[in-house]
Amino acid sequence: MLSHGNLLSNLECISQAFEVHDGSSAFTWLPPYHDMGLIGGILEPIYAGIPVTMMSPYTFLMRPFRWLQALTKYKTTFSGAPNFAYELCTHRITEKQMGELDLSHWELAYCGAEPIRADVLERFSQKFGAVGFKAESLYPCYGLAESTLMVTGAHRRKAPVIGYFDRRHLESEGKGVHTEQGLGANALVSCGKTVIDHEVAIVNPQTLLRCPEGTVGEIWVSGPSVALGYWKQPESTSRTFGVGLEGSEKRFLRTGDLGFLFDDELFVTGRIKDMVIIRGRNIFPQDVERAVGLSHPSLKVGSGAVVSIDRDGEERLVIIQEVARQALREVDLDEVVESIKNRVVEEFGIKPYAISLIKSNSIPLTSSGKVKRQASKAQFLQGELAELKRVFETTGHS
């Protein structure tokens, strides 16, 4: 339930964070039933009094080139999308199409759906830098509908801050410890600092006490953008909104997201309900999903789910991964399974319990294009996935 005050608060936060000016213009293809599409794509331009051009989400998904083509045509200054959209553009826009683009007017390209991948932003900047796109235009941010939309945002006119943190410390101790880029390092994109008049606290979800800087905990948010609660759900509202925190008189929203603060920058690491715990290690599923997607050229990066299931009282790792449609005729699925297994063992030291290869475009997704891990897990357990092959590594049975 969003009040008029919630909306006005967050729209002003966005205006200031984006540094909207008289010459600004917006473009959106995001669905208007999603918070980023409605509030960021439609209401913000109305609030700021700037022109906005709209396009159907299906028009973008069918041909991602149309987004950047429209930005070129209308000389748009700000437009954004979830992580997957930047990846689609990088992979599917051809060199010939690049010749039609001019992205030099694009001042702010917000990316606001977790997880934001450092390699995706880097490849997008490198490719479209040739047609005027500037790396400092990329604007990672964090938010959620329960806080209207935006909670934190990156630095304007600066390239995204990417931190490399030791994976072992993150998994075993829940601490962000800086390390060098390479194997064993998690590259995390900073979602920036808290918007005006709001506060972000990192809280231990068991003890409900603040975590020290650099320690992973649940992200709590306080401020005038925090919604009133869930419609006709008093129990859920009581658990999620208006929670007290020791040493503060403010009410906080429990986001269910995990992250840590480092030099006042927010680094998001995942969601509590999606965390995979294997032999006492906290495995962030998006890290394994990324490694799996890159393990074989026949796989669709960003179209997989890593979950855990209980077997004989022990949590076991299950990998669900889409195979690209164009690869189906010639791909050796046994070879793909072996590539996945080897990559996961090499990078994470874990042997998957089961690997499920599924058809392209069949994994459950949210309205913003994020994989629904829990829905994928349920379909795996119920045998409802559009499977091409399922292998149980412990037995070799297929």
C-alpha positions as CSV (number, residue, x, y, z in Angstrom):
1,M,0.0,0.0,0.0
2,L,1.6,3.2,-1.2
3,S,0.5,6.6,0.0
4,H,0.6,9.8,-2.0
5,G,3.4,10.8,0.4
6,N,5.4,7.7,-0.3
7,L,5.2,8.4,-4.0
8,L,6.2,12.1,-3.7
9,S,9.1,11.2,-1.4
10,N,10.6,8.6,-3.8
11,L,10.0,10.7,-7.0
12,E,11.9,13.5,-5.4
13,C,14.7,11.1,-4.4
14,I,14.9,9.9,-8.0
15,S,14.9,13.5,-9.3
16,Q,17.8,14.5,-7.1
17,A,19.8,11.2,-7.6
18,F,19.4,11.3,-11.4
19,E,20.0,15.1,-11.4
20,V,17.1,15.6,-13.7
21,H,17.2,19.0,-15.5
22,D,15.2,21.0,-18.1
23,G,16.9,19.3,-21.0
24,S,16.3,15.8,-19.6
25,S,14.1,13.3,-21.5
26,A,13.1,9.7,-20.7
27,F,12.4,6.5,-22.6
28,T,10.9,3.3,-21.2
29,W,9.8,-0.1,-22.4
30,L,9.5,-1.6,-18.9
31,P,6.0,-3.0,-18.1
32,P,3.8,-0.5,-16.3
33,Y,2.6,-3.2,-13.8
34,H,6.2,-3.4,-12.4
35,D,7.5,-0.9,-9.9
36,M,10.5,0.2,-12.0
37,G,8.2,0.6,-15.1
38,L,5.4,2.4,-13.4
39,I,7.3,4.7,-10.9
40,G,10.7,5.0,-12.6
41,G,9.5,4.9,-16.2
42,I,6.1,6.8,-16.1
43,L,5.5,8.7,-12.8
44,E,9.0,10.1,-12.5
45,P,8.9,11.9,-15.9
46,I,5.4,13.3,-15.0
47,Y,6.7,14.5,-11.6
48,A,9.8,16.1,-13.1
49,G,7.9,17.6,-16.0
50,I,10.0,16.1,-18.7
51,P,9.0,14.2,-21.9
52,V,8.9,10.4,-21.9
53,T,8.5,8.0,-24.9
54,M,7.1,4.6,-24.2
55,M,7.4,1.3,-26.1
56,S,5.9,-2.2,-25.4
57,P,8.1,-4.7,-23.5
58,Y,7.4,-7.2,-26.2
59,T,8.8,-4.9,-28.9
60,F,12.1,-4.8,-26.9
61,L,12.2,-8.5,-26.2
62,M,11.6,-9.5,-29.8
63,R,14.3,-7.2,-31.0
64,P,16.5,-5.5,-28.4
65,F,18.0,-3.2,-31.0
66,R,14.8,-1.2,-31.0
67,W,15.5,0.2,-27.5
68,L,18.9,1.7,-28.5
69,Q,17.5,2.7,-31.9
70,A,14.8,4.7,-30.2
71,L,17.3,6.3,-27.8
72,T,19.3,7.4,-30.8
73,K,16.2,8.7,-32.6
74,Y,14.8,10.7,-29.7
75,K,18.2,11.7,-28.2
76,T,17.0,10.4,-24.8
77,T,19.1,11.4,-21.8
78,F,17.9,8.8,-19.3
79,S,16.5,5.3,-19.6
80,G,17.2,2.0,-17.9
81,A,16.3,-1.6,-17.3
82,P,17.3,-4.8,-15.4
83,N,20.6,-6.4,-15.8
84,F,19.3,-8.9,-18.4
85,A,18.4,-6.2,-20.9
86,Y,22.0,-4.9,-21.1
87,E,23.2,-8.4,-21.7
88,L,20.7,-9.0,-24.4
89,C,21.8,-5.9,-26.2
90,T,25.4,-6.9,-26.0
91,H,24.8,-10.3,-27.5
92,R,22.1,-9.6,-30.0
93,I,22.9,-6.3,-31.6
94,T,25.0,-6.8,-34.7
95,E,27.9,-4.7,-36.1
96,K,25.7,-3.6,-39.0
97,Q,23.1,-2.3,-36.5
98,M,25.8,-0.6,-34.5
99,G,26.3,1.7,-37.5
100,E,22.8,3.2,-37.0
101,L,23.4,4.1,-33.3
102,D,24.5,7.3,-31.5
103,L,24.3,6.9,-27.7
104,S,26.3,10.1,-26.9
105,H,23.1,11.8,-25.5
106,W,22.4,9.0,-23.0
107,E,23.4,10.6,-19.7
108,L,22.1,8.0,-17.3
109,A,21.5,4.3,-17.9
110,Y,20.1,2.9,-14.7
111,C,20.3,-0.8,-13.8
112,G,18.2,-1.7,-10.9
113,A,17.4,-5.4,-10.6
114,E,19.5,-7.7,-8.5
115,P,21.9,-9.2,-9.3
116,I,23.8,-6.5,-11.2
117,R,26.7,-8.2,-12.9
118,A,30.0,-6.5,-13.2
119,D,31.0,-8.3,-16.4
120,V,27.7,-7.4,-18.1
121,L,28.2,-3.7,-17.4
122,E,31.8,-3.9,-18.6
123,R,30.9,-5.7,-21.9
124,F,28.1,-3.2,-22.5
125,S,30.4,-0.2,-22.0
126,Q,33.1,-1.7,-24.2
127,K,30.8,-2.6,-27.1
128,F,28.7,0.6,-27.2
129,G,31.5,2.9,-26.3
130,A,32.2,2.8,-30.1
131,V,28.9,4.6,-30.7
132,G,29.2,7.3,-28.0
133,F,28.1,5.5,-24.8
134,K,30.1,6.5,-21.7
135,A,30.9,4.1,-18.9
136,E,30.1,6.8,-16.4
137,S,26.5,6.9,-17.7
138,L,25.9,3.5,-16.1
139,Y,24.0,3.9,-12.9
140,P,23.6,0.8,-10.6
141,C,20.9,1.2,-8.0
142,Y,18.9,-0.8,-5.5
143,G,15.3,-0.6,-4.5
144,L,12.0,-2.5,-4.1
145,A,8.3,-2.0,-4.3
146,E,7.9,-2.0,-0.5
147,S,10.0,1.2,-0.4
148,T,8.1,2.6,-3.4
149,L,11.1,2.1,-5.7
150,M,14.6,3.6,-5.2
151,V,16.7,3.0,-2.0
152,T,20.3,3.6,-3.0
153,G,22.0,4.9,-6.1
154,A,25.5,5.1,-7.6
155,H,27.6,8.2,-8.2
156,R,26.5,10.4,-11.1
157,R,29.1,10.9,-13.9
158,K,31.4,8.2,-12.4
159,A,31.9,4.7,-13.7
160,P,30.3,2.0,-11.5
161,V,32.3,1.0,-8.4
162,I,33.2,-2.7,-8.6
163,G,34.6,-4.4,-5.5
164,Y,36.5,-7.7,-5.5
165,F,35.8,-9.7,-2.3
166,D,37.3,-12.9,-1.1
167,R,34.7,-15.7,-1.7
168,R,35.8,-17.8,1.2
169,H,35.3,-15.0,3.7
170,L,31.9,-14.2,2.2
171,E,30.8,-17.8,2.3
172,S,32.2,-19.0,5.6
173,E,32.2,-15.8,7.7
174,G,29.8,-13.5,5.9
175,K,32.4,-10.8,5.6
176,G,33.4,-8.6,2.7
177,V,37.2,-8.7,2.6
178,H,38.9,-7.0,-0.4
179,T,41.1,-9.1,-2.6
180,E,42.6,-9.1,-6.1
181,Q,40.6,-9.8,-9.2
182,G,40.7,-13.5,-10.2
183,L,39.6,-17.0,-9.2
184,G,38.3,-17.0,-5.7
185,A,37.1,-13.4,-5.9
186,N,33.5,-12.3,-6.1
187,A,33.1,-9.2,-8.3
188,L,30.3,-7.2,-6.7
189,V,28.8,-4.0,-8.1
190,S,28.1,-1.2,-5.6
191,C,24.5,0.0,-5.6
192,G,25.7,3.3,-4.2
193,K,24.6,5.3,-1.2
194,T,21.3,5.9,0.4
195,V,18.9,8.4,-1.1
196,I,18.0,11.6,0.8
197,D,16.0,11.4,4.0
198,H,16.4,7.6,4.2
199,E,18.6,5.2,6.2
200,V,19.9,1.7,5.3
201,A,20.9,-0.6,8.1
202,I,22.5,-4.0,7.8
203,V,21.0,-6.3,10.5
204,N,21.7,-9.9,11.6
205,P,18.4,-11.6,10.7
206,Q,18.7,-13.9,13.8
207,T,19.7,-11.5,16.5
208,L,18.1,-8.4,15.0
209,L,21.2,-6.4,15.9
210,R,23.2,-4.1,13.6
211,C,26.1,-5.8,11.8
212,P,29.6,-4.2,11.8
213,E,30.7,-2.6,8.5
214,G,31.6,-5.2,5.9
215,T,29.5,-8.0,7.5
216,V,26.7,-9.5,5.5
217,G,23.2,-9.2,6.9
218,E,19.6,-8.4,6.0
219,I,19.1,-5.0,4.4
220,W,16.6,-2.8,6.4
221,V,15.3,0.5,5.2
222,S,13.8,3.4,7.0
223,G,12.3,6.6,5.5
224,P,9.3,8.4,4.0
225,S,9.2,6.1,0.9
226,V,8.6,3.0,3.0
227,A,5.1,1.7,2.2
228,L,2.2,1.4,4.7
229,G,2.1,-2.4,4.5
230,Y,0.5,-5.2,2.5
231,W,-3.2,-4.8,1.5
232,K,-5.4,-6.8,3.9
233,Q,-2.4,-8.8,5.2
234,P,-1.9,-7.7,8.8
235,E,0.3,-10.6,9.8
236,S,2.7,-10.1,6.8
237,T,2.6,-6.3,7.4
238,S,3.6,-6.8,11.0
239,R,6.5,-9.0,10.2
240,T,7.9,-6.8,7.4
241,F,7.0,-3.2,8.1
242,G,7.5,-1.0,11.2
243,V,10.1,-3.2,12.7
244,G,12.1,-1.7,15.6
245,L,16.0,-1.7,15.8
246,E,18.0,-1.3,18.9
247,G,19.4,2.2,19.4
248,S,16.9,3.8,16.9
249,E,13.4,5.2,17.3
250,K,12.7,4.8,13.5
251,R,10.6,2.1,12.0
252,F,12.3,-0.1,9.5
253,L,11.3,-2.3,6.5
254,R,12.8,-5.8,6.4
255,T,13.6,-6.3,2.7
256,G,14.6,-10.0,2.8
257,D,17.7,-9.0,0.8
258,L,21.2,-9.7,1.9
259,G,24.1,-7.3,1.6
260,F,26.8,-5.3,3.4
261,L,28.1,-1.7,3.6
262,F,31.6,-0.9,2.7
263,D,32.7,2.7,2.8
264,D,29.0,3.6,3.0
265,E,28.5,1.8,-0.4
266,L,25.8,-0.9,-0.5
267,F,26.8,-4.3,-2.0
268,V,23.9,-6.6,-2.4
269,T,24.7,-10.3,-2.2
270,G,21.4,-12.1,-2.6
271,R,18.1,-13.0,-1.0
272,I,17.7,-14.8,2.4
273,K,15.2,-17.3,1.0
274,D,17.4,-18.2,-2.0
275,M,20.6,-18.7,0.1
276,V,22.1,-22.2,-0.4
277,I,23.8,-23.6,2.6
278,I,26.1,-26.6,1.9
279,R,28.1,-28.1,4.7
280,G,28.0,-24.8,6.6
281,R,29.0,-22.6,3.7
282,N,26.7,-19.8,2.5
283,I,26.6,-20.2,-1.2
284,F,25.3,-17.2,-3.2
285,P,23.3,-18.9,-6.0
286,Q,23.8,-16.1,-8.6
287,D,27.6,-16.8,-8.4
288,V,27.1,-20.5,-9.2
289,E,24.5,-19.7,-11.9
290,R,26.9,-17.4,-13.6
291,A,29.7,-20.0,-13.6
292,V,27.3,-22.6,-15.0
293,G,26.1,-20.3,-17.8
294,L,29.7,-19.7,-18.9
295,S,30.7,-23.4,-18.6
296,H,29.6,-24.3,-22.2
297,P,28.8,-22.3,-25.3
298,S,25.4,-24.1,-25.7
299,L,24.0,-22.7,-22.5
300,K,22.0,-19.4,-22.0
301,V,23.8,-17.1,-19.6
302,G,21.4,-15.7,-17.0
303,S,18.8,-18.4,-17.6
304,G,19.5,-20.9,-14.8
305,A,18.6,-21.5,-11.2
306,V,20.8,-22.9,-8.4
307,V,18.8,-24.3,-5.4
308,S,19.2,-26.8,-2.6
309,I,17.1,-29.7,-1.7
310,D,17.1,-31.9,1.4
311,R,18.2,-35.5,0.8
312,D,18.8,-37.8,3.8
313,G,18.9,-34.8,6.2
314,E,21.6,-33.0,4.1
315,E,21.3,-30.0,1.8
316,R,22.3,-30.9,-1.7
317,L,23.0,-28.7,-4.7
318,V,20.7,-28.8,-7.7
319,I,21.4,-27.0,-11.0
320,I,18.7,-26.1,-13.4
321,Q,19.9,-24.6,-16.7
322,E,18.4,-23.6,-20.1
323,V,20.1,-24.8,-23.3
324,A,20.1,-22.3,-26.1
325,R,17.5,-23.1,-28.8
326,Q,20.0,-22.8,-31.7
327,A,22.3,-25.3,-30.0
328,L,19.8,-28.1,-29.6
329,R,20.4,-29.9,-33.0
330,E,24.0,-30.5,-32.5
331,V,24.7,-30.3,-28.8
332,D,26.0,-33.3,-26.8
333,L,24.0,-33.0,-23.6
334,D,26.4,-35.4,-21.8
335,E,29.3,-33.1,-22.7
336,V,27.3,-30.1,-21.4
337,V,26.6,-31.9,-18.1
338,E,30.3,-32.7,-17.7
339,S,31.3,-29.1,-18.4
340,I,28.9,-27.9,-15.8
341,K,30.1,-30.3,-13.2
342,N,33.7,-29.6,-13.8
343,R,33.2,-25.8,-13.6
344,V,31.3,-26.0,-10.3
345,V,33.8,-28.4,-8.7
346,E,36.8,-26.3,-9.9
347,E,35.4,-22.9,-8.9
348,F,33.4,-23.7,-5.8
349,G,34.6,-27.1,-4.6
350,I,31.1,-28.6,-4.6
351,K,29.8,-31.6,-6.5
352,P,26.2,-31.0,-7.8
353,Y,23.7,-33.5,-6.6
354,A,21.6,-33.1,-9.7
355,I,21.8,-31.3,-13.0
356,S,18.6,-30.5,-15.0
357,L,19.0,-29.2,-18.6
358,I,15.8,-27.6,-19.8
359,K,14.4,-26.0,-23.0
360,S,15.1,-22.4,-23.9
361,N,12.6,-19.8,-22.5
362,S,11.0,-22.3,-20.1
363,I,12.4,-21.3,-16.7
364,P,10.0,-19.3,-14.5
365,L,10.7,-15.5,-14.5
366,T,9.4,-12.5,-12.5
367,S,7.8,-9.5,-14.3
368,S,11.3,-7.8,-14.3
369,G,13.0,-10.8,-15.9
370,K,14.6,-12.3,-12.8
371,V,14.7,-16.1,-12.4
372,K,12.2,-17.5,-9.9
373,R,14.4,-19.9,-8.0
374,Q,11.8,-21.2,-5.6
375,A,9.3,-21.8,-8.4
376,S,12.1,-23.6,-10.4
377,K,12.8,-25.7,-7.4
378,A,9.2,-26.7,-7.0
379,Q,8.9,-27.6,-10.7
380,F,12.1,-29.7,-10.4
381,L,10.7,-31.6,-7.4
382,Q,7.3,-32.1,-9.1
383,G,8.8,-33.1,-12.5
384,E,7.2,-30.2,-14.2
385,L,10.3,-28.7,-15.9
386,A,10.6,-28.8,-19.7
387,E,13.6,-31.1,-19.3
388,L,16.0,-32.2,-22.0
389,K,18.1,-34.2,-19.6
390,R,18.3,-34.8,-15.8
391,V,21.4,-36.4,-14.3
392,F,21.9,-37.3,-10.6
393,E,25.7,-37.0,-10.1
394,T,25.7,-39.2,-7.0
395,T,24.5,-42.3,-9.0
396,G,25.3,-41.4,-12.6
397,H,21.7,-42.2,-13.3
398,S,20.1,-40.2,-16.1
